[in-house]
């Protein structure tokens, strides 16, 4: 078999076999085993999709057996190449152009991407939810009496 070209896609890796594509998406390495959502397709139609332990020969054979029943032939070397690619350190995400919309200016003047702003906003809202001040008398137990407001109004 010739060398396989394994290319990086948004959520994992892909092997292009001409008329067929095999993707390993959202790989996860746990206890030395690589698990990923493996999809075999012909560009538009999906032949089969399953979560596969790519390290296990038995699990790879099971996935290929289902494809054989559907008269789709994919060599096991494709799954082995995907497993090896999933073990590599992921490439850094491509840099997005700085956008004025959907970002927030930091003290240093840099603009954070929208996702960072969303996470910061969520963390701030969660902190205000859990770090509330309860006004009122504090009893001997050190806790505020029940029935009082859960948020301080200043």
N, C-alpha and C positions, 0 to 999 in steps of 0.2 A: 504494500500500500504506500502511496506517496505521502509526503508530509502534509499534515493537516494545518489549515490556517485557522487558528482560534482567534476570534476578534472580540474585543470588549464591547458590550452593549450596556444600556443604562443600568440594568439591575443584575448583570452577570456576564456570561460569556456565550458566544455563538460559534458553531461550526457550519459553514456553508458547503453543502455537497452538490451544488448546482441546482438540481430540481427539488432538493430537500434542505430544510434548515433544522438544526438541533440546537436548542437553547437550554442553558442551565442558569436559572434565575434565582436570586436571593439565596446564594450559597451560605451554608452555616457549617463551621468546623467545630465539632464537639467530640471530645475523647478520641481525637485522631481520625474520626470519620467525617467525610464531607457529604452533607445532605443538601440537595437542591431541588427546585421544581424544574423538571426536565420536560420540555415540549418538543415533539417532533411534528413538523408541518411541511407543507409544500408551497409556502408563500401565503396562501389564503386559508386553506382548510387545515385544521389541526387533526393529525392522525391520532395522537395520544399525548396526554399530559398527566404526570404523576410526580409525587415527591419520591425521590430515589436516593438511596445511600450509594453514592458513586464509588465509594471505597470497596464495597462488598461485591464480589463477583456474582454471588447468588442474586442480589438485588438488580444488578445490571442485566443479568440473564433473564430475569422475570420481565423487566421492561422491554427487552428486545423480543422476548417470546410473544408479548401482546402485539408488538408491531408485525412480527412474522405472521400472526393469525390474520392481520389486516393486509397481508401481501406487501408490506413495506420493509425493505431491506436496509438496515443501517449496521455498519460494522461496529464491533465492541470497542475498537480503538478510538472511535469518536467519543464514547462516554469516558474512556480512560483519559483522553486528552482534555476533556472538559473538567474532569476531576483534578487533574494536575493544574489547570489554569485557575480553578477555584481556590487552590491552596496558595497561590501567589498573593502577595500584598496588593490590595486594590490600588489602582492609579488614583492620584488626586483628581477631584472633580474638575472639569474644565472651568476656567474663570469666566464668569458672566460679566458682561459690560456693566459698569456702574450706572444704575438708573436712579433718577431723582424720585420717581414715584415708587412707592412700596418699600422705601428704606427709611432709616432713621440716622440722623447725624450723631456721632459720638462726640465726647469731649475732645478727642484728638482730631476731629474733623473728617474722619473716614465715614463712609456710608455702609451700614450693615445691610446684608441682603434681607429681603422681606421675611424669609423663614426665621432668621435670627431675631428679627423684631417680634415676630409672632411668638416665638419661644420665650423671649424676654417678657412680653406682655402677659403670657400665660403664667410664667413664674411669679410675676408681680401680683397678678390677681389671686394666685393660689396662696402667696405669702400673706396677702391681706385677709384671706379667708381663714387661715389657720393662726395667724398672729394677731388676734383681736384683743382689744382691751375691754375688760368687763368693769363698768363703773359700779359703784355700790360698796356696801360694807363688806369687809373681809372677815369671815368668821374665824373661830379658833382653829378650824381645820386648814386654814390657809386658802380656801376656795371661796369664791363669791357665792352668795346665796342664789338659789334657783329662782327663776321667774324674772330675772333682770335682763336688760337688753344685752344682746350678744356683741354689739359694736358700740364703740364710744362715739359720741357726738360732741365735738369740741366747738 
